Amino acid sequence: MEREYKWKIPQDTMSALAGYLHEEKERVSHETIRMAAIYYDTPDDLVYRNSAALRIRKENGRSVVCMKRTLKKEGAQALREEYEVEAHTLEGGLIKLPEAGAPRDLCMMLSTQTFRELARTEFIRNSYLFEISTDAGFTAEFSIDIGVLGAVGNMHPFEEIELELKSGDTDAFIAYAEMLEQRFSLIPQKRSKLARAIVAAGTAQ
């Protein structure tokens, strides 16, 4: 299960936010990742009709097939099922995804389908891992994504921030997210990368 917040990058407070990320004593690591993803659906939108998204993403050269299903969205916060496996093709990934917890019937049904490209994203992610050690502690990943999205020959720039709960107390994580939102005047980004990429690509049905 993935619980995350997504915000637009705050131009007025970005320098203060960057300072906080670099100086916060709870930060345990910082990683820069080059990401490139292609999203797919069947010609009859079978993935979308099952409230899912399907992609292949390269992460510093590592190839990952991922299926997501959104369960709830409220403001900047989203709750999703997320399943991913290392694979170089959709077919190979769909066979392995049930082992990661993805719906077996859906994966098996999709494994026999043909696919069309919906949209793609290319971006650099600066990722900061935090371990908040309180009575109700948690671990979270804070990411700054800057890149482009859309379709080949029609890519548009984007910038956003994500905060994802990795482990620990959910209520404490939500309180931390709300603190960041207020302190740095963060504006919720209510649409996923896929939704924005589809609009930019002009492939929306």
N, C-alpha and C positions, 0 to 999 in steps of 0.2 A: 504494500500500500504506500502510495506517495502522497505526502501532505506538503504543499509548498505555497509560498507567496510569490507573486510576480508584480513588479513595479516598473514604471518608466524611470529612466535615469534622470535625477533631479539636477538640472543645469545650475541652479542657484546654490545648491548645497553639496555638490559633488566633491569639491575639495575637502570639505569638512568630513564627509562620509569616508573618503579615501584615507584621511588621517586617522579616523576611528578604526578602520579595518587594519591598518598597519601597526597601530599602537595598542590595540585592545589586548590585554594580557591573557585573555582566554583563547586567543588564536593559536592553533597548534601547527598549521601548515598552510602553504600557499602554492598553487599549481597553475600553470598556464597550459591550456589544451586547445589545439586546433581542431575544430569540428566541421564536418560536412555531412548533411543528411539529405536523403531523398525519401519522400513520402509517396505511398502507393495506395490505390484502391482498384477494385475490379471495374470493368466497363459498366456494370449495373449498380455500382456503389454499395457492394455487399459489406465492406468494412464499416463505412459510415452508417449503414442501416442497422448495424449491430453495436452502435454507439462506441466505436473503437477508432483508433488511428494506428497505422502500420508504417514503419520506416526502417531503412538501413542507414546507420550513421558510422562514419569513420571518426575515431577519437585518437588523435596523434597516430594515425595509421591502423589502429585496432578497429576491426569491423564488427559491429553489433547490430543485431536485429531486435527491434523493440515493438511491443504492442502496448498501447495505453487505452484505458476506458475511464472517462470522467464520471465520477459518482455525484459530486457536488461542487458548486462554485458560488462564492459569496465575496464580493469585493475583490481584493487582491489574492484571496485564499482559494485554493482548489484542492480537492481530495480525489485522488485517482488510483485505480489499479494500474501498476506498471510492471511489465515482465520483459526481461531482456536476456539474450544469450549471445555468445560469440558465434558468428556465422558470416559467410561471404555472400550468400544469396537468400532471397525471401523463402524459397522452398526449403533450404537447409535450416533456416531459422524457425519456420513454422513447425517443422518436425520436432525440434528441440524445445520450443516454448512451453508445451505442457509440463515438461520436467521442472520448469521454473514457476509453475502455478497458473499459467494461462489456461483459459477454457479449452479443453481438449476438443470438444465437438466443433467449435468455431475454427480452431487451428487446422483440424483435419479437413474441414470443408474448404477453407481457403487454400490449402496446400494443393488442391486440384484445379485452381482457377488460373486464368491469365490476368495480368495486371497492367494498369496504365500509370504513368507518373502523374501525380497531382501537383507537386511543388517541391522546392528544395530550399535548404538554408546552408549558408557558409558563414562561420563566425569564429572569433577568438574568445575563449572563456578564461577569465581570471577567477579562480576558485579559492575560497578561504574556508578552512575547516575550523569550527569553534567547538570547544567543550566547555559548557557552562556548568560549573560545579557549585550547585546550591543544594538545599535539602531535596528539591525536585529538579535534578539536573537533566541535561540533554546534550546531544551532539547535533550540530546543524552545519549545512554547507551554504555559504553565501557566495553567489556567482555574479559577475558582471560580464554580460555578453554583448559584443559589438561586431556587427557583420552585415550581411545582405540576405534577402529572402525573395522568393518569387519563382521564376522559371528561367531556363537557359535563354539568354538574350534579353531578359526582362527582369533583372534583379534590382531590388530596392533596399536602401540602407535601413538598418534598425539598431536600436540600443535598448537594453532592458536589464533589470536586476531580478535574480531569483534567490529565494531563501527556502531551503528544503530541510525538513526534519529527517535526520538519519537514525536516531535512536533516543530513547528517554521519554521524559514527561511531556505529554501533548499540551497541557494547559500552560506549563512554563514556557514552552516554545511559542505558543500563541501570544502570550504576554510580551515576550521578547520581540516578536515581529511587530506588535502594536507599538512598542516603545520606539523601534527603529522608524516606523512609518511616521510617527508624530515628531520625533526629534529631527529628522532630516527632510520633512515635508514630502514624503514619497507618495506618488500618485499611482493608484492601482492600474495595472495593465490587465484588462479584463479578457482579452483575447489571446489564445495560444499562438505560438509561432506558426503552427500549421494553418490556423484560420487566417492569419494575416498573409501568409505566403500564398494561399489559394486565391485570395482577393488580388494580390499583386500579380500573380501569374495569369489571372483571368480564366481559371479552370473551374470556378464555382458553377454547380448545376442549379 
